[in-house]
């Protein structure tokens, strides 16, 4: 029998490129018995897939259409939606509100329930993983409204980084925009984007966030994109921005 083990791509990568999930999640799905290849359930991601192979995930075939050139979209996420495909609490999700003509997409990172603004969506799990990596060095910029009072001097302390309840947060750029009654508006830029990072850092400073808007993610801007709208980023721009990914 001819050895073809060196050909094709690893199944987790194929699933990610098809926009089903990240490569790491694909490995978990495989170990959980949710994936079969050519009619046989598999339990290990150590398998290369050929174009002729038929992959079934949760009883549904994986479409080869999802393995074309990666696509990336800007989405203006409204407050009140969770960034997950299925919420265990039954809350409305980002994906419940996307236009029906969009292909299957996954998010690049997450915005929590009450955060609004720019969320990147992609058809490619590998691209999502690539954009989330800290090594990109991309700054995520936010506009924050919080209850309380603060000085620029205290905000400048965040440049050195801060540790809160054992969690270390890297340096954050923070600029006091204005005090409006009992609320303050602050512009913030961070590179890590840990879970609820801005809210926890602001609480550490004695402020309570009551509105949080992501304005940009790396080179991609929210701009004048209407709330709930989706706009595709041209493939040419993707290749210019991510030459390492498309090589």
N, C-alpha and C positions, 0 to 999 in steps of 0.2 A: 504494500500500500504506500502511495506517495505521501511524504510528510508535508502537511500544510500548516503545521502548528505555528510557523513563523509568519504566515500570511494573515491578512485581515487586521482588525482592531479589537482591542479588549472590549468585552461586552459592556462594562460599566461606562466606558468612553462612548460607545455607540448609543447607549441609552441617554447619556448626557447630551450628545450632539443632536439627538432627536427631540430635545426639549422636555423630556419627562421629569428630570430632576438633576441634581448635582451628581458627580461621579461617586462621591462618598455615600449619598443616599441610595444610589443604584446598588452599591455593594451591600448595603443593609437590606434592601428589598430582595436581593438574590439570596442572602443568607436566611431571610424569613420565608423563602419558598414561594415568592410571588412571581417568579420568572421562569419561563420554559423556552427551550430552543429546539425547533424541529420536533415538537410534540413531547419532549422530555423535560421534566422539571430539573432545574440545576440548583446547586446549593453553594457553589464557589464562583467568585468572579474571575478565576484564573482560566478564562476561556476566550479564544479569539473568534471573532465573527466574520464570516465571508458574506459578500453581497447576496448570495443565494439563500442564506440562512433565514429562517422565519422565527422572529422573536415575539413571544406573547407575554404581556405584563398584566396581571390581574384579569386575565381572560380576554384581553384586547390586543390585537396585533399592533406592533410598533410600525408606524408609517415611515416609509423611506423618504417621503417628502421632507420630513423634518431634518434630514441629514444633508440638505443643501447648504449653500452659503449662510453663515449666521446672520441673523437680523437683530437690530437693536431699536428700541422705541423709547421715547420720552413720554411719561404719563404724569398728569397732575393729580396726585392722590388727594381726595377730600378727607377731612377728618371723619372718624366714625367707622372706618373700614379696616379690617385686619388684613395683613399681608400674608395670606396662606391660602392654599387651594381648597382646604376644607377645615372649618373651625369646629372644634369639639364642643364649643358652647353654643353653636348654632348662630353665631353672629355673621352679619354680611361681610363678604370678603371683597378685596380688590378685583378678583377674577370674576365675581358675580356681576360686576358693573362694566366690564370691558366690552367694546363693540363686537358684535357677532362675527364680523368679517376678519377679525384678527386670527392669525394662526395660534396654536398652543404656545404659550409663553410662560416663563418663570421670572421671578424678580431677581434683581441684583441687590442682594442684601434685603433689609426690611425697614419699614417705617412702622412705628407702633400705632395702636388704635387711634390715638388723639393727635398724631403728627400728620401734617399735610405737606403738600409740595411735591418736588421732583422725585419720582421713582423710576428707575430704569428697568425695562422689561426686555427679555431676549428669548429667542427660540432655541438657544444653544446653552446647555448646562456648563460646557467647558468655558465658554466666553463669560458666563456669569461668575464662575469660580475665578477666572483670570482677573476680572474687574474688581473683585472683592479683596484680592490679595494686598496686604499692607505694602508689599514691595513696589506697587505702582506709585506710591507716594502721593496719591491724589488727595486733595483737600475737599472735604464736604463742607459747604457753607450753609449756615442757618440764620434765620431772623427769629429772635426769641422775645416774647413778652412775658414778664414775670411780675408777680406781686411782691412789693418790697422796695427797698432803696439800696443802692450800691454806688461805689466810687470807681473811677477808672483805675486808681491805684490798686484796689483789691482785685479787679479783673486782671490787671497785669501780672499778678502773682500766678495765674494759671499757665503762663508761658513756661514755667519751670516744671509743670506737671504737678499732679496731686494724687495722694493715696487716700481712699475713702473706704473704711471698713475692710481693709486688706486688699482692695483692688487698686492697682496702679493705673492712672490715666496719664497718657503722654501730654506734652505741652499743647495748650489750646490758645488760639488767637481770640481775644474778646475785646470788643469796642463798645463803649457806652454810647448809644445813639441819642436817647432822650429819656427824661423822666416825665411821665404823663399821669399826674395825680398820684395814686398809690401804686401805679405800675411803672415798670422800667422796660425800655426796648434795648436789646443788645444784639449786635452782630457777632456770630461765632464761627470759627473755622477749625476743623479737627481732621486728623488723618486716620485715626483708628476706628471710630464709630462703634464702640462697644455698646452692649445692650443698655438702653436708657441713660446713656452717658451724660448728655446735656442736662437732663432733669436731675440726676444725682449730683452733678457738679454744682448746679445752681442751688439745690437744697443745702449743700455743704456751705454755700455762701450766705445762707439765710433767705433765699428767694424761692418762691413757688411758681413754677412755670404754668401759665394758663393758655399759651398759644405757642406752637412751634412749627416753623415753616422751613422746609429744606429748599434752598435757592439754587444750589448747584451740586454736581457730583463730578469732580475733576473738571474736564473741559466742557461738560454738558450743562446747560443752563435751563432753569424753569422758564425764564423770560415771560412772555405774555401768553403762554399756553393756558387756555381756559380750564377751570376746574373740571375734572372728569374727562378731559380730552387726551387723546393719544396721537403722537406724531412720530413717524419712522425717521430714523437717522440714516442718511444715505450711505450705501455700501462703500463708496469712495472715501467718505470721511472716516469710516471704521478702519479701513486699511491704512489710511494716513496716520491715524491715532494709535493703532496697535500693530505696527509692522512685525513685532516679535510673535504675535499670535497667528498672523496670516502667512508667515514665511513657509 
